Amino acid sequence: MQIFLSQHFKTIQRACVFALAFSSINMAASAQELPQDGVYKDRIDWGLLMDMSGPTSASQGIWVNGFRDHMRKINESGGINGRKINVLAEDNRFNPATDKIAFEKLVSQTPVIAISGMGSSVSQVALAPTIKAGKVPIVGTYTDTKALSEPVTPMVYNGFCGYKQMAQAGVGYHVDKLKLKAPKVVTLAVETAGGKEYHEYVSNMVNKYGGSTHYVTVKVTAVDVTPQILEIMNIKPDFITIYGVSNTAILTMKALMQYGLNIPVFGITYLGSPQMFQSMGPQAAANYKFVSCFTPGGSDQTPGNISLSAYADSIGRTEMKQDINYVAGWVTAQMAAESLAKLGANPSRARLVETLSKGFSVNTQGLTAPFSYSPKDNTGPSVFKMFGYDFSSKKFKAFGEFADYEKYTR
């Protein structure tokens, strides 16, 4: 009888252990699925807020393609920790009211673990308090505003070239190249919060050289810039910098040529697409460059560029890969993917915020200079160089290396 009771006790003990183990497996399985965070057993939902059909879609839509293509490449290789990345892209049409609705949708109606893009500076300013106090991190903004990035918050990580560094590198390069003592500079900008901030950074840099700046504005939907060109003619600047959309740069360069104004011009990073240069034509584009922390696809043989170019070619994006916005979207998707990979088998919004807040580095293998984030600095890419377009080869060419421009931005 004693032997029987002992064996019976062991049987019960084994059954209890099995039950506990089975219960733990079920708990682990249920913990892996958090629909309120956009996390499911087989996928993770990641949100994008960008202009895909409005006035800035020529650049922002290309960025979305770059982001999606990198995630597609990852999904074709099995995803991240067994899950595919499902990109939910909301079209804000560059409208702050639409942006607010789309943001709230991605937070609660079709929840995502994080959001990338946020390409409207006006929307960033309006949504900044909500984003900073919320639970959904913004990983890789398409534009950088003080309202969203200052002071540093664990809820926001800039993924594009910063306005301050664009201004520093662009102004520094032209002052040195043109051997100017007290430069006179015009900022031609679309009427946005970002345009004002960019001009402030340009002014700060020009002031260091003992120069002066003038702020000339234009509508984002403008189809003629003649009044602005006439104003620039009276100012007689040493060079011009453009903050705007593709059409802003195209109209400006064609008008300068029409009036016989041989003035060097550099655009912000967003204004670096082969289509834009082709629309200008060789003569109008002769005086135009753009400053960028990204390297256009196909313009060099770094490992990162080779990888992007090969995949873009394989899916019919051969021309698009040269657009700096495509590269920027690709790099932001890399940031997003690497961030998710660090979360292992149980991702959540809270764990993503906690992980990112500790700081992380991004090595794009040549698409950018290596960059990193820390609890005190979420600036993102900060080293730049100047690019122009070679019409004979139909490729972008760099003026120097990233290292040549570090002196302007450090």
Secondary structure, 3 states (H helix, E strand, C coil): CHHHHHHHHHHHHHHHHHHHHHHHHHHHHHHCCEHHHCECCCEEEEEEEECCCCCCHHHHHHHHHHHHHHHHHHHHCCCECCEEEEEEEEECCCCHHHHHHHHHHHHHHCCCCCEEECCCHHHHHHHHHHHHHCCCCEEEECCCCHHHHCCCCCCEEECCCCHHHHHHHHHHHHHHHHCCCCCEEEEEEECCHHHHHHHHHHHHHHHHCCCEEEEEEECCCCCCCHHHHHHHHHHCCCEEEEECCHHHHHHHHHHHHHCCCCCCEEECCCCCCHHHHHHHCHHHHCCEEEEECCCCCCCCCCHHHHHHHHHHHHCCCCCHHHCHHHHHHHHHHHHHHHHHHCCCCCCCHHHHHHHHHCCEEECCCCCCCCEEEECCECCCCCCCEEEEEECCCCEEEEECCHHHHHHHHC
